[in-house]
């Protein structure tokens, strides 16, 4: 799964740590999501969408091999 989290953070001028604090996860979780090492839960994806005021689909996109 691809995501635009790093770009959205840059536009909002917010660090990984600040974002993590705001949505109550660790900075390591934000880093793992950004690097594609971790796929967030539905609840976490919705928290991120709410924070950035974007639909979940604008933050996360399935890759062709994700639907197998």
Secondary structure by P-SEA (a helix, b strand, c coil): cccaaaaaaaaacccaaaaaaaacccaaaaaaaaaccccccaaaaaaaaaaacccccccccccccccc
